[in-house]
Amino acid sequence: HPTAAAAAAAAPPRLLFSANGAGPFHPTTSVLQAVYAAALAAADADAGEEGAGARLSVATLWERTHTLQYMLTPKGEPIPPPLPGAAGASAAAATSADAEEALAAFGSTDRRAALGAALPALRGKVCGDAPPPGVAEQTDAILSALSVLRVLTASPARVMALGRADAEEASRRAASVALPAEAFVSAKLSGKLVRQLGDTLSLCSGSLPAWCVALARTCPFLFPFETRQQLFYCTTFGLARALHRMHGQTENGGGGQDLRVGRLQRQKVRVSRERILESAVKVFDMAPAHKMVLEVEFFDEVGTGTGPTLEFYTLLSRELASRALGAWRDADARSVDETGAKEPVTAPHGLFPAPMRVDAGDAGDA
């Protein structure tokens, strides 16, 4: 017997949606796709029979209020077909170097030209997810090459030691012939990622291509630190912070784009100075904590704002690096009783997790 979820998925849709008077659309149509289809239909209607209307301005769409209507599915009537290309475009359109051809069904050439700023966000929705012939073989070859590069960047000494009896000699040779980290950076991929992160539509609609995060996590050596940092800010702390960061970069760079953003939501929290680590755990366990601007104040103390907040993070970083936690490798052989529990670990090469004993208890005891 089919499960309730399977039966619900197989059942015909009960509601149909329209956008700005256009539609109704197929249930698989995204909101972003429907809004653009309605905008293009309105532009064609304003152009008249001559078809020489003004170009559709993507920027003005953000200034409008878009109305979505819904209705019950009429009994006995067929469901509207998907938009051309939404359920799977042809291989030629998917592999074409000119991305505008993938949107040919949305209007004339003049209309398609106005969608240049939205192509990164729309292309995946329009072309579908079915890969064209030959993509699987190319993907396997690319993954093999990336795997080799990842090993070379992680441990060139191990690669040089393959097939050699003298590991020490191989290590010295690897150190002499090792390439700098900049040699593995891909300028083309970095440029593509920067353009994706600069696309407001992609961020607001959640249409950032999956390869951006996947490739940056598995092969970080392909991108410079600044690009990976920008990706981290755009995908980790919510849309509001991403737009604020983009707005700041636009102002600092003197860009002419008018990007209007609201104020970030602020959350005041009270913490105990004596139990800074436990208080931090409770604060960071709050569901929206990473999307808000935290303002910290200490119990039984007057003052809030930037000063106490920065002090909170300073005390927390010191607490996390203390020897009493036993969480990090320590170059100091002295005991905690000799140096003090609040003394930070001695780590000249950075913090590395300390190994756990084999006879250690469960995770709670560790």
Secondary structure by P-SEA (a helix, b strand, c coil): cccaaaaaaaccccbbbbccccccccccccaaaaaaaaaaaaaaaaaccccccccccccccccbbbbbbbbcccccccccccccccccccccccccccccccccccccaaaaaaaccccccccccccccccccaaaaaaaaaaaaaaaaaaaaacaaaaaacccccaaaaaaaaaaacccccccccaaaaaaaaaaaacaaaaaaccccccaaaaaaaccccccaaaaaaaaaaccccaaaaaaaaaaaaaaacccccccccccbbbbbbbbccaaaaaaaaaaacccccccbbbbbccccccccaaaaaaaaaaaaaaaaccccccccccccccccccccccccccccccccccccccccccccc
